[in-house]
Amino acid sequence: MLIVAISAPTTPTKTPINPVKTPEQTPNRWRDWVVRLYNDSFNSFEFVVQCLVRHVPGMSEEMAWAVAWQAHREGVAATYQGPQEMAEMVCSALCGEGLISDCCES
């Protein structure tokens, strides 16, 4: 007669590969940045929409109209959120078109 001993399963003791980090522990290059568009009295809605569609990755015309109206009503609207380098490029392109825009860490 053969007797085999089977042990109970054990719980893993290793720490997770990608533990959740607090903002203080996250390197700046991985934090998202936001590009903000400010209302102005000299650019037309149509021009603002064209600029947003042209320069903001993934921006549809419908989304651009919503962003333009939000900036008009509230004075400012978020147009893009992503890596710092891309946010700076989007902001620079919008400012180059004559729009009032800035970017900051979210």
C-alpha positions as CSV (number, residue, x, y, z in Angstrom):
1,M,0.0,0.0,0.0
2,L,1.3,3.5,-1.0
3,I,0.5,6.5,1.1
4,V,1.0,10.0,-0.3
5,A,0.9,13.1,1.8
6,I,-0.6,16.2,0.2
7,S,0.0,19.6,1.7
8,A,-2.5,22.4,1.8
9,P,-1.9,25.2,-0.8
10,T,0.1,28.1,0.5
11,T,-0.5,31.8,-0.1
12,P,2.1,33.7,-2.2
13,T,4.7,35.6,-0.2
14,K,6.2,37.7,-2.9
15,T,5.2,41.4,-3.3
16,P,3.2,42.3,-6.4
17,I,5.2,43.1,-9.5
18,N,3.5,46.5,-10.0
19,P,2.4,47.7,-6.6
20,V,0.2,50.8,-6.6
21,K,2.2,53.9,-6.0
22,T,1.2,57.2,-4.4
23,P,1.7,60.4,-6.5
24,E,4.7,61.2,-4.4
25,Q,6.3,57.9,-5.4
26,T,5.5,58.2,-9.1
27,P,8.2,59.6,-11.3
28,N,7.2,62.8,-13.0
29,R,7.6,61.3,-16.5
30,W,4.7,58.9,-15.8
31,R,2.3,61.4,-14.3
32,D,-0.4,62.8,-16.7
33,W,-0.4,66.4,-17.7
34,V,-3.4,68.5,-18.7
35,V,-3.6,71.0,-21.5
36,R,-6.1,73.8,-20.7
37,L,-7.8,76.1,-23.2
38,Y,-9.0,79.5,-22.1
39,N,-11.9,81.6,-23.4
40,D,-11.0,84.6,-25.5
41,S,-13.0,87.2,-27.3
42,F,-11.2,87.2,-30.6
43,N,-11.2,83.6,-32.0
44,S,-14.4,82.2,-33.6
45,F,-15.9,78.9,-32.4
46,E,-15.3,77.4,-35.8
47,F,-11.6,78.4,-35.7
48,V,-11.1,77.0,-32.2
49,V,-12.8,73.7,-33.2
50,Q,-10.6,73.4,-36.3
51,C,-7.5,73.9,-34.2
52,L,-8.5,71.4,-31.6
53,V,-9.3,68.7,-34.2
54,R,-6.0,69.4,-36.0
55,H,-3.7,69.4,-32.9
56,V,-5.3,67.4,-30.1
57,P,-4.8,63.6,-30.5
58,G,-8.1,61.8,-30.8
59,M,-10.2,64.9,-30.7
60,S,-13.3,64.6,-32.8
61,E,-15.2,67.6,-34.2
62,E,-18.1,66.8,-31.8
63,M,-15.7,66.7,-28.8
64,A,-14.0,69.9,-30.0
65,W,-17.4,71.8,-30.0
66,A,-18.1,70.6,-26.5
67,V,-14.6,71.8,-25.3
68,A,-15.0,75.1,-27.0
69,W,-18.4,75.7,-25.4
70,Q,-17.1,74.7,-22.0
71,A,-14.2,77.2,-22.3
72,H,-16.7,79.9,-23.4
73,R,-19.1,79.2,-20.5
74,E,-16.7,78.5,-17.7
75,G,-13.6,80.4,-18.9
76,V,-11.4,77.3,-19.2
77,A,-11.6,73.7,-20.4
78,A,-9.3,70.7,-20.4
79,T,-8.4,69.7,-24.0
80,Y,-5.9,66.9,-23.5
81,Q,-4.5,64.7,-20.8
82,G,-1.4,62.6,-21.2
83,P,2.4,62.5,-21.0
84,Q,4.2,65.8,-20.3
85,E,6.1,65.8,-23.6
86,M,2.9,65.4,-25.7
87,A,1.0,67.9,-23.5
88,E,3.7,70.5,-24.1
89,M,3.5,69.8,-27.9
90,V,-0.3,70.2,-28.0
91,C,-0.1,73.3,-25.9
92,S,2.6,74.8,-28.1
93,A,0.6,74.0,-31.3
94,L,-2.6,75.6,-29.9
95,C,-0.7,78.7,-28.8
96,G,0.9,78.9,-32.2
97,E,-2.6,79.1,-33.7
98,G,-3.3,82.1,-31.5
99,L,-5.4,80.3,-28.8
100,I,-4.8,80.9,-25.1
101,S,-3.6,77.6,-23.6
102,D,-1.3,76.2,-21.0
103,C,-0.4,72.9,-19.5
104,C,0.2,71.7,-16.0
105,E,0.6,68.5,-14.0
106,S,-2.7,66.9,-13.2
